[in-house]
Amino acid sequence: MMNGDGMDDLADVMGDDFGFGYDDDIGDPNVRPKRPLPPKVVDGSLTHDEAVVVFPEQQQFLELLKVQVVAVSSPNQANPFENFALDSFNREYKCEHDPKTATQMRLDGLVSGTMYAARLVVANPSGSAVSPASRVFVTLPKSPSAPEVVDAQTDSINFKFPAQEQLLTKLVIQVVLEEFGFEGDESQVISFEVNKPPKATTYKCEGLACGTAYRARLVVTNETGSAVGQVSSQALTVPNASDLKEDITKRSSNTVGFSFSEHQQFLTRLVLEYSGKKNRQTKTLNIDKPREATFVLVDGLDASETYSFKLIATNKSGSTTGTTIKITTVEAMPELNDMSGWMSEVPQNSGKKTLGRRLSMRKQKPKRFFFVVDGKLLTWFDEPHGEEVGFVHLGKVKDIVHDPPSSLFELHIKGQPTVMYNVESPNPNVSADDLCDKWVNVLREATSKKHSSMSTSSTNSVSILPSPKPSEPVAVEKQPIPLEEVEDDMEDDEFGF
């Protein structure tokens, strides 16, 4: 048996390397390394591109220790390192410390949202050994870019975004009112879960408020955790145009007025669009302060014309049109002399019995004229400022019969049949009944006045004179024409009651 001194003498012969590999603390270099245990990922160390793995000290002679990672498609994939080759997903990391005593390594440059498996590879001059594959781990998903608006409606916005192309269990798009933002009250955030999260590229967020500014972002999740995406620029829903309601007090022969609800939306323009039935040229009227405005007055219209009106609300996402409302302007009815306006003569004896069986109506069209009272003279014209059709001196009026409320009154003229008139009120703010009361009062006042110079006329009966034609000489003295003859000369069309 060789004692300690003999070993020292042998060392002198064999050199400094004599006995290397035989130290129980460092292992034998002439023995192939034992197969190591698989590495484990440290809890909480995973990020979207990094992981930290740990493993036991090897306690054997090693010249090399490295970690290899491979991307896998399934946690149960058999032999994931078969045909292992380095690429953008599959990587390996060499231990920069003493391989015999190293216990952990940081793995960087991993791909976000990817499932990996890892293994240890050890080697010495006698050979190498690899560990079994570790349990799979998944890197955190990468923070998505901001979604962009494709189009919008009054209650929805359609967003687009790149396909995530990473392992995800959930993809959510969140929207919030711009005034609150994502840093404010979380209860204001609206979340929509997107189907097929790795491949989805569009999503339509519905149930939003019209004409409202939102911000949006994506939130991606996998089994390791979540990542919040970048916030979008302003996303607007299309505004909703209010419906018009006519302010009847503003209607006249050339004006109409409308009230409407405050929009209180993001608007770049609010206009009133209108066109006439006769003149179909469309016109627009810009409304100042579109968010707060509640009234618009339109002037320069034609009398007795039917117009179509509608509001159009616009922002950068689009426009909407309110309900169309049709209004007919008031018939031209200038205030002339003591009193003026439209009236129709109601036909008398419009029906008679035939053969004792039924009532057959001989219908007549009312004679409609524009009447003007001037002193004690009642004159009628085909149009305001138009051709004179006839006149009557009110001094010959025996009685005026009116039973209010009614738009009808009877004019009893001495020596003439009773004539019934129907008063018309083109103004929606004045009822025909009220206007008839005014007519009756004016006519009664005129009949009670002392005779004007007109009463000195040589006529002994009611004077009714059609306007002379330009080719006829103007008579020096107006001759009376009985009402019956005037009525016979008028057009005898049918009129339905």
GIDA-V602038 format. One line per field, one symbol per residue. phi: phi as a letter, one per 40 degrees, with the letter a starting at -180 (. if undefined). psi: psi as a letter, one per 40 degrees, with the letter a starting at -180 (. if undefined). burial: 1 if it has 9 or more other C-alpha atoms within 8 Angstrom, else 0. Layout:
phi = ???
psi = ???
burial = ???
//
This chain:
phi = .ccccccccccccchcccgchbcccbgbccbdcccccccbccdgccbcaaabbbacdcfacbbaaabbbbcbcacbccfcccfcacacccbbbcccbcccbcbaacbbgcccfbcbbbacbbaaccibabccccccabcccccccccbccaabcbabbbbacccfacbbabbbbbaddccgccccccccbbbcccfdcbcbaabcbgcccfbcbbbabbbbbccibbccccccdbbcccbccccbccccccacbbabbbacdcfbcbbabbbbaacccccccbbbcbcfdcbcbaabbbgcccfbcbbbacbbbbccibbbcccbbbbcccdaccbfcaaicabccdcfcaacbfgbacccccbcccbaccbbbgbbbbbbcadgcccbaaaccccccabbabccacbabbcbdgbccbbbbcbbccccbccccccdcdccccccccccccccccccccbbccbbccccdccccccbcccbddccccccccbccbcc
psi = hhaddddddddddeadeheheehddeaheehhiihiiiiihhheehaeeiihiiiiidfihiehhihiihhieieehhgdehfhihaddhiihhheahddeieiihhieihifihiiiiihiiaeeaiiiiiiiiiihiiiihiihiihdiiadeihhiiiihdfihieihhhiiihdddieeahdeehhihhhigddeieiihhifiiifihiiiiihiiaedaihhiihiihhhihihhiiihhgdeehaeeiiiiiiihdfihieihihhiiiddhehhiihhhigddeieihhhafiiifhhihiiihhhaeeaiihihhhhhhiiihgihhbdiiihihhhiifeiiiheedihhhhhihihhihihhhbehhiiidiheahhdiiiheeehdihhhgihieiihhhhheiihhhihhigdheehiddddddddddddddddeiihaddeeieieahhhhihiideiihidhhiihiddddddeihgiihh.
burial = 00000010001000000000101001111001100111111100110111111110011111111111111100000001000000001111001000110100001001111111111111110101111111010111111111111001111111111001011111111111110110000000100001001101001010011111111111111101011111110011111111110011011111111111011011101111111110000000001001101000100010111111111111101111111100001110100001111111111001111000000000111101111111011111110100011111110110010100011111111101001111111011001111111011011101100010010000000111100000000000000111100100000000000
//
